[in-house]
Amino acid sequence: MSLRLDQDHTDGVVFPLCRWLPSVASWTISSSLKTPVATSARTWTSWKQRTSRTRGRSTATSRCRRAVRLRHSSVYRFAPEPITRPNATIKRQYPRANPPPTSNTHLLDHIPLETRTWTTSHGLPIFSRDDHFRICVVPLKTITPASAMAKLSLSPRTPQTVGAFLDFINRSPSPFHAVYETVQTLAAAGFKQLREEDSWKDAVQPNGRYYVTRNQSAIVAFAVGGKYQRGNGFHVIGAHTDSPCLKVKPVSSIESQGWLQVGVETYGGGLFHTWFDRDLGLAGRVIVREGDASFQSRLLLVNRPILRIPTLAIHLDRKVSEGFTFNKETHLRPVIASAARAELEATTDAKDQPKSKHASVLLQLIAKELDVKIDQICDFELCLFDTQGANVGGVLEEFIFSPRLDNLCCSWLATHALVKSLDNLADDENVRVAALFDNEEVGSQSLMGAGSNFMQSVAERVAQGELCGAAARKSFMVSADMAHGVHPNYSEKHEQNHRPALHAGPVIKYNANERYATSGTSAFLMKELARRHNVGIQEFVVRQDTGCGSTIGPILSTNTGIRTIDVGLSQLSMHSIREMCGTEDLVKTLDWFTAFYSEFSSLDKCLKTD
């Protein structure tokens, strides 16, 4: 015997699993199901007979007819318990008593995964002791994040793309290292270095590829179109190289209770409670004396656990279970060594040094890593970082678990999209730019930040004074920074219609108060570009009862007069020492950014607003 189900108007119908489990969770089947599925006659007959013995055949049959109305004519079978399938989005709750019986019956075997949605209605009046079952309509649209992630399409380029990105992250624990790694990528693609202090007269030519750095922590790379003429536009993707971290203080030596510690200062709005009990390394740049009148800036990377910020045992702070709080000045001090062991291991040149601003063990470490003497170390800018590298995670290897996703992810994407787009550079009339700034996490108001004249200066020198006016109006900028994906445990923190999901494509960010630079026209153009390349787009608006962060977008748009859009990739745990995003979003956004460089010139001519 089979059972045919037809729906007229309901979004979903809750089916009884078995009348003898009055408190068991029930299941909702999506209204988008279209494929007929064979039923189990024995299972249905057994269930029907059990209900008939207690309530009467006619009553049970009548209620079954009411319970099985679905929109699409399809055939399903009942099972005495819910059966899970790999990768299906299923939530279930069973009572401690009366566990579901064992069965090999399979439910909805032939329905494509992307059309299935299950959810529980535990606690609703579906079962009672007086009734065998009761119908309950459940609106399935309330679980859109799960539905979005179920529609994942995989790219064959994902492993290679993700692998290259992880290498970049692991080599870039500081903005200085991020810019250095970017330079290596650009140099391999034929880009030549220009210096701000030099004359650029006749240096910049059509079809040329160039880059210029500032403070070793910001970089502007650009490729000049083969048909470029003075007064033409600039197509820019902007990002930033810095992330929240702990920076070593100018005077960092601290000794307490026989422990040697390093004084650090918080940089940016980090989730600094995540820095406790982590294995921390040290990175940055060091000014080294090479001779009597010669100095050099050298990069330092100590990628092993030399520092740690230990938490206090719960036995000594019973209130910690009510919420972990700490004082940034007194509790956020990493341990580097014990005083006794440091004295025992001190080198001769360290003992000869007068009392230093920094612990002798720290200076010894730096000198050893750079192969110099301690007295050659003039100064340094160092930050701490998590020595656990970026990696791919999740049982299906679909997530990236990594430090500094905000915003090295978009910095890497901008650089690689620029390089990938060079094939048709000869036909372009504009200049393609990847601009990576420092100090975004603290407001961008610095020599190397987006609030400086860095990008404007480079653009004006390329345009030979013609940046203003026509060139600015022909230009377009993508401000690329990470976006807040909907959190499975805190979904209420998102506006109900704007909940970006991982794997669902890049995100366009809007804010009516101009915290983001997106406008209707800039959004339309980038959406159209995405549509042409089959890249799914999501949209984000912050809740009105929540504060909204900002990006380099409004700053650059205000300073240059260039049309701008704010975009990003969905991620979780933003500003934690370990963040999380989706692998597929990396590939999709790379394709979108590459298309922006390659094709935006022709698309932009299709829409005129002024």
DAMO-V149390 format. One record per residue. SS is DSSP state (h for helix, s for strand, l for the rest). PSI is psi in radians with two decimals (NA if undefined). NEAR is the number of other C-alpha atoms within 10 Angstrom. Layout:
[[SS & PSI & NEAR] [SS & PSI & NEAR]]
This chain:
[[l & 2.41 & 11] [l & 2.91 & 17] [s & 2.10 & 18] [s & 2.31 & 17] [s & 2.30 & 19] [l & 2.36 & 15] [l & 2.51 & 17] [l & -0.88 & 10] [l & -0.18 & 10] [l & 2.62 & 14] [l & -0.42 & 18] [l & 2.66 & 24] [l & 2.31 & 23] [s & 2.20 & 22] [s & 2.50 & 19] [l & 2.41 & 26] [l & -0.73 & 21] [l & 2.43 & 21] [l & -0.35 & 18] [l & 0.08 & 13] [l & 1.35 & 21] [l & -0.38 & 20] [l & 0.16 & 21] [l & 2.59 & 27] [l & 2.53 & 24] [l & 3.04 & 27] [s & 2.57 & 24] [s & 2.35 & 22] [l & 2.28 & 20] [l & 2.55 & 21] [l & -0.14 & 20] [l & 0.08 & 15] [l & 2.32 & 19] [l & -0.31 & 15] [l & 2.16 & 16] [l & 2.51 & 16] [l & 2.36 & 18] [l & 2.59 & 18] [l & 2.91 & 21] [l & 1.87 & 18] [h & -0.70 & 14] [h & -0.72 & 14] [h & -0.81 & 16] [h & -0.76 & 17] [h & -0.76 & 13] [h & -0.77 & 12] [h & -0.73 & 18] [h & -0.70 & 17] [h & -0.67 & 13] [h & -0.72 & 17] [h & -0.61 & 20] [h & -0.61 & 16] [h & -0.48 & 10] [h & -0.55 & 11] [h & -0.23 & 13] [l & 2.42 & 13] [h & -0.75 & 14] [h & -0.71 & 10] [h & -0.79 & 11] [h & -0.74 & 21] [h & -0.73 & 14] [h & -0.75 & 10] [h & -0.56 & 14] [h & -0.71 & 18] [h & -0.68 & 13] [h & -0.52 & 13] [h & -0.27 & 20] [l & 0.58 & 19] [l & 2.03 & 18] [l & 2.69 & 22] [l & -0.85 & 19] [l & 2.36 & 16] [l & 1.90 & 16] [s & 2.77 & 17] [s & 2.23 & 17] [s & 2.96 & 20] [l & 2.62 & 21] [l & 2.60 & 24] [l & 2.62 & 21] [l & -0.06 & 19] [l & 2.75 & 23] [l & 2.41 & 19] [l & 2.23 & 14] [l & 2.67 & 13] [l & 2.64 & 13] [l & 2.42 & 7] [l & -0.05 & 9] [l & 2.53 & 14] [l & 1.70 & 17] [l & 2.31 & 17] [l & 2.40 & 12] [l & 2.62 & 15] [l & 2.24 & 12] [l & 2.55 & 14] [l & 2.73 & 13] [l & -0.65 & 8] [l & 2.77 & 9] [l & 1.03 & 12] [l & 2.70 & 11] [l & 2.48 & 15] [l & 2.77 & 8] [l & 2.41 & 9] [l & 2.66 & 11] [l & 0.15 & 8] [l & 2.47 & 16] [l & 2.40 & 17] [l & 2.26 & 20] [l & 0.83 & 21] [l & -0.67 & 12] [l & 0.17 & 11] [l & 2.27 & 14] [l & 2.51 & 11] [h & -0.64 & 16] [h & -0.20 & 16] [h & 0.03 & 16] [l & 2.40 & 19] [l & 2.26 & 22] [l & 2.59 & 20] [l & 2.78 & 19] [s & 2.68 & 17] [l & 0.77 & 20] [l & 2.26 & 16] [l & -0.29 & 11] [l & 2.69 & 12] [l & 1.18 & 13] [l & -0.72 & 21] [l & 2.67 & 23] [l & 2.93 & 13] [l & -0.37 & 11] [l & -0.38 & 7] [l & 2.63 & 14] [l & -0.61 & 21] [l & 2.87 & 23] [l & 2.48 & 17] [l & 2.44 & 18] [l & 2.12 & 18] [l & 2.29 & 12] [l & 2.11 & 19] [l & 1.99 & 14] [h & -0.29 & 17] [h & -0.21 & 10] [h & -0.10 & 10] [h & 0.74 & 12] [h & -0.64 & 15] [h & -0.74 & 19] [h & -0.69 & 17] [h & -0.71 & 19] [h & -0.74 & 15] [h & -0.41 & 15] [h & -0.29 & 19] [l & 0.47 & 13] [l & 2.31 & 14] [l & 2.32 & 10] [l & 2.45 & 12] [l & 2.39 & 12] [l & -0.26 & 9] [l & -0.07 & 10] [h & -0.89 & 16] [h & -0.77 & 16] [h & -0.77 & 10] [h & -0.82 & 16] [h & -0.70 & 20] [h & -0.76 & 13] [h & -0.68 & 11] [h & -0.74 & 20] [h & -0.67 & 19] [h & -0.73 & 14] [h & -0.80 & 20] [h & -0.80 & 23] [h & -0.38 & 20] [l & -0.01 & 15] [l & 1.15 & 23] [l & -0.15 & 29] [l & 2.82 & 29] [h & -0.58 & 26] [h & -0.75 & 24] [h & -0.63 & 24] [h & -0.75 & 26] [h & -0.70 & 25] [h & -0.80 & 20] [h & -0.62 & 18] [h & -0.72 & 20] [h & -0.70 & 21] [h & -0.72 & 11] [h & -0.77 & 17] [h & -0.75 & 22] [h & -0.67 & 15] [h & -0.41 & 10] [l & 0.14 & 15] [l & 0.26 & 12] [l & 2.50 & 19] [s & 2.55 & 16] [s & 2.37 & 15] [l & 2.60 & 17] [l & 2.45 & 11] [l & -0.54 & 14] [l & -0.16 & 6] [l & 2.83 & 7] [l & 2.42 & 10] [l & 0.21 & 13] [l & 2.18 & 10] [l & 0.10 & 7] [l & -0.55 & 10] [l & 2.11 & 17] [l & 2.73 & 16] [l & 2.51 & 18] [l & 0.09 & 18] [l & 2.71 & 18] [s & 2.19 & 24] [s & 2.84 & 20] [s & 2.69 & 21] [s & 2.41 & 20] [s & 2.77 & 22] [s & 2.18 & 17] [l & 0.28 & 12] [l & 0.04 & 18] [l & -0.01 & 22] [s & 2.60 & 27] [s & 2.47 & 26] [s & 2.05 & 22] [s & 2.48 & 27] [s & 2.59 & 28] [s & 2.19 & 27] [s & 2.21 & 25] [l & 2.60 & 24] [l & -0.41 & 18] [l & 0.35 & 15] [l & 2.43 & 20] [l & 2.71 & 15] [l & 2.33 & 15] [l & -0.19 & 19] [l & 3.04 & 20] [l & 3.05 & 25] [s & 2.29 & 29] [s & 1.96 & 23] [s & 2.40 & 26] [s & 2.11 & 27] [s & 2.48 & 27] [s & -3.00 & 33] [s & 2.68 & 32] [l & -0.17 & 30] [l & 2.75 & 27] [l & 2.72 & 27] [l & 2.41 & 26] [s & -3.07 & 27] [s & 2.21 & 23] [s & 2.47 & 21] [s & 2.32 & 21] [s & 2.76 & 18] [s & -0.61 & 15] [s & 1.85 & 13] [s & -0.11 & 19] [s & 2.11 & 19] [s & 2.33 & 16] [s & 2.24 & 16] [s & 2.15 & 10] [l & 0.67 & 7] [l & 0.12 & 11] [s & 2.45 & 16] [s & 2.25 & 24] [s & 2.87 & 24] [s & 2.14 & 24] [s & 2.23 & 23] [s & 2.79 & 23] [s & 2.39 & 18] [s & 2.42 & 17] [s & 2.08 & 17] [l & -3.14 & 18] [l & 1.13 & 13] [l & 2.78 & 18] [l & 1.39 & 15] [h & -0.19 & 19] [h & -0.36 & 16] [h & -0.12 & 12] [h & -0.18 & 24] [l & 2.51 & 18] [l & 0.60 & 13] [l & 2.65 & 18] [l & 1.96 & 18] [s & 2.42 & 23] [s & -2.99 & 20] [s & 2.38 & 24] [s & 2.76 & 24] [s & -2.59 & 22] [s & 2.64 & 21] [s & 2.34 & 20] [s & 2.06 & 16] [s & 2.38 & 22] [s & 2.10 & 18] [s & -0.48 & 12] [s & -2.95 & 9] [l & -0.60 & 6] [l & 0.53 & 6] [s & 2.25 & 8] [s & 2.71 & 14] [s & 2.47 & 13] [s & 2.08 & 14] [s & 2.50 & 13] [s & 2.47 & 19] [s & 2.31 & 20] [s & 1.90 & 21] [s & 1.62 & 18] [s & 1.04 & 19] [s & 2.76 & 14] [s & 1.73 & 16] [s & -0.19 & 18] [s & 2.68 & 23] [s & 2.46 & 23] [l & 1.72 & 19] [l & 2.51 & 15] [l & 2.90 & 14] [l & 2.37 & 11] [l & 2.53 & 9] [h & -0.46 & 10] [h & -0.42 & 8] [h & -0.07 & 8] [l & 1.47 & 10] [h & -0.38 & 9] [h & -0.13 & 11] [h & -0.46 & 14] [h & -0.30 & 8] [h & -0.16 & 7] [l & 2.25 & 7] [l & 2.06 & 10] [l & 2.67 & 10] [l & 2.78 & 13] [l & 2.13 & 8] [l & -0.53 & 13] [l & -0.71 & 11] [l & -0.45 & 8] [l & -0.29 & 14] [l & 0.88 & 23] [l & 2.00 & 23] [s & 2.55 & 25] [s & 2.37 & 19] [s & -0.48 & 20] [s & 2.94 & 20] [s & 2.55 & 15] [h & -0.69 & 17] [h & -0.80 & 11] [h & -0.61 & 13] [h & -0.69 & 16] [h & -0.66 & 13] [h & -0.65 & 8] [h & 0.00 & 10] [l & 2.39 & 13] [l & 2.92 & 13] [h & -0.81 & 8] [h & -0.49 & 12] [h & -0.69 & 20] [h & -0.51 & 11] [h & -0.26 & 8] [l & 2.50 & 11] [l & 2.93 & 7] [l & 2.12 & 11] [l & 2.91 & 12] [l & -0.27 & 13] [l & 2.69 & 18] [l & 2.47 & 23] [h & -0.60 & 22] [h & -0.56 & 20] [h & -0.76 & 18] [h & -0.69 & 18] [h & -0.73 & 17] [h & -0.83 & 14] [h & -0.79 & 22] [h & -0.72 & 18] [h & -0.74 & 12] [h & -0.63 & 12] [h & -0.05 & 15] [l & 0.88 & 9] [l & 3.03 & 15] [l & 2.74 & 16] [h & -0.67 & 18] [h & -0.10 & 13] [h & -0.23 & 14] [s & 1.98 & 18] [s & -0.75 & 13] [s & 2.99 & 13] [s & 2.79 & 20] [s & 1.87 & 17] [s & 2.58 & 21] [s & 2.77 & 25] [s & 2.70 & 24] [s & 2.80 & 30] [s & 2.19 & 25] [l & -0.21 & 20] [l & 2.10 & 18] [l & 2.95 & 17] [l & 2.51 & 23] [s & 2.94 & 19] [s & 2.39 & 20] [s & -3.05 & 15] [l & 2.62 & 9] [l & -0.47 & 7] [l & 0.19 & 8] [l & 0.92 & 12] [l & -0.04 & 18] [s & 2.69 & 21] [s & 2.07 & 24] [s & 2.06 & 22] [s & 2.66 & 23] [l & 2.75 & 27] [l & 0.43 & 28] [h & -0.67 & 29] [h & 1.74 & 28] [h & 0.58 & 25] [h & -0.40 & 27] [h & -0.90 & 24] [h & -0.52 & 28] [h & -0.77 & 26] [h & -0.74 & 26] [h & -0.76 & 24] [h & -0.78 & 28] [h & -0.84 & 27] [h & -0.54 & 20] [h & -0.70 & 22] [h & -0.79 & 26] [h & -0.74 & 22] [h & -0.40 & 18] [h & -0.02 & 19] [h & -0.23 & 20] [h & -0.62 & 9] [h & 0.42 & 14] [h & -0.59 & 23] [h & -0.42 & 15] [h & 0.02 & 13] [l & 2.53 & 23] [l & -0.07 & 20] [l & -3.14 & 27] [s & 2.28 & 28] [s & 2.23 & 26] [s & 2.36 & 25] [s & 1.99 & 29] [s & 2.04 & 26] [s & 2.03 & 34] [s & 2.83 & 31] [l & 2.93 & 29] [l & 0.40 & 24] [h & -0.61 & 25] [h & -0.20 & 23] [h & 0.37 & 15] [l & -0.14 & 16] [l & 0.04 & 19] [l & 1.34 & 14] [l & 3.03 & 15] [l & -0.61 & 16] [l & 0.19 & 23] [l & 3.00 & 25] [l & -0.35 & 30] [l & -0.09 & 22] [l & -3.07 & 17] [l & 0.25 & 16] [h & -1.02 & 21] [h & -0.70 & 27] [h & -0.69 & 16] [h & -0.78 & 14] [h & -0.80 & 19] [h & -0.71 & 24] [h & -0.63 & 14] [h & -0.60 & 17] [h & -0.75 & 22] [h & -0.07 & 21] [l & 0.88 & 14] [l & 0.05 & 13] [l & 0.37 & 17] [h & -0.70 & 25] [h & 2.82 & 16] [h & -2.09 & 10] [h & -0.73 & 13] [h & -0.75 & 21] [h & -0.69 & 19] [h & -0.39 & 18] [l & -0.08 & 19] [l & 2.87 & 23] [s & 2.47 & 23] [s & 2.38 & 23] [s & 1.97 & 26] [s & 1.93 & 27] [s & 2.01 & 29] [l & 2.74 & 26] [l & 2.70 & 25] [s & 2.78 & 23] [s & 1.91 & 23] [l & 2.68 & 24] [l & 2.33 & 21] [l & 2.25 & 18] [l & -0.43 & 11] [l & -0.18 & 7] [l & 0.79 & 8] [h & -0.42 & 13] [h & -0.23 & 12] [h & -0.20 & 14] [l & 2.60 & 20] [l & 2.41 & 16] [l & -0.49 & 12] [l & 0.08 & 10] [l & 1.38 & 17] [l & 1.47 & 24] [l & 2.40 & 28] [l & 2.67 & 28] [l & 2.54 & 28] [l & -0.09 & 27] [l & 0.16 & 24] [l & 2.97 & 26] [l & 2.84 & 29] [s & 2.34 & 28] [s & 2.27 & 23] [s & 2.30 & 27] [s & 2.62 & 21] [l & 2.15 & 18] [l & -0.40 & 11] [l & 0.31 & 8] [l & 0.51 & 13] [l & -0.40 & 18] [l & 2.69 & 25] [l & 0.09 & 29] [l & 2.36 & 24] [l & 3.01 & 17] [h & -0.72 & 9] [h & -0.71 & 15] [h & -0.64 & 18] [h & -0.75 & 20] [h & -0.81 & 14] [h & -0.75 & 18] [h & -0.53 & 23] [h & -0.73 & 18] [h & -0.69 & 13] [h & -0.72 & 20] [h & -0.71 & 22] [h & -0.73 & 13] [h & -0.41 & 11] [l & 0.27 & 13] [l & 0.71 & 12] [l & 2.08 & 20] [l & 2.45 & 17] [l & 2.40 & 19] [s & 2.83 & 20] [s & 2.53 & 18] [s & 2.29 & 22] [s & 2.31 & 20] [l & 2.65 & 20] [l & 2.56 & 14] [l & -0.29 & 10] [l & 0.31 & 8] [l & 2.47 & 10] [l & 2.69 & 8] [l & 2.27 & 14] [l & -3.10 & 9] [l & -3.13 & 18] [l & -3.02 & 24] [h & -0.20 & 26] [h & -1.01 & 27] [h & -0.59 & 21] [h & -0.89 & 19] [h & -0.69 & 23] [h & -0.70 & 17] [h & -0.74 & 13] [h & -0.51 & 14] [h & -0.36 & 17] [l & 0.37 & 15] [l & 2.38 & 22] [s & 2.44 & 23] [s & 2.60 & 25] [s & 2.50 & 28] [s & 2.18 & 29] [s & 3.00 & 30] [s & -3.11 & 27] [l & 2.50 & 31] [s & 2.39 & 28] [s & 2.83 & 25] [s & 2.80 & 22] [l & 0.62 & 16] [l & 2.34 & 23] [l & 0.16 & 22] [l & 2.87 & 23] [l & -0.40 & 23] [l & 2.12 & 21] [s & 3.11 & 18] [s & 2.35 & 25] [s & 3.14 & 28] [s & 2.51 & 24] [h & -0.71 & 23] [h & -0.55 & 26] [h & -0.53 & 25] [h & -0.80 & 24] [h & -0.77 & 24] [h & -0.74 & 24] [h & -0.61 & 25] [h & -0.75 & 23] [h & -0.73 & 19] [h & -0.80 & 26] [h & -0.68 & 27] [h & -0.74 & 22] [h & -0.61 & 20] [h & -0.83 & 26] [h & -0.69 & 29] [h & -0.59 & 22] [h & -0.10 & 15] [h & -0.50 & 19] [h & -0.83 & 19] [h & -0.65 & 10] [h & -0.69 & 13] [h & -0.48 & 16] [l & -0.22 & 9] [l & -0.19 & 8] [l & 2.12 & 10] [l & 2.27 & 7] [l & -0.41 & 4] [l & NA & 4]]
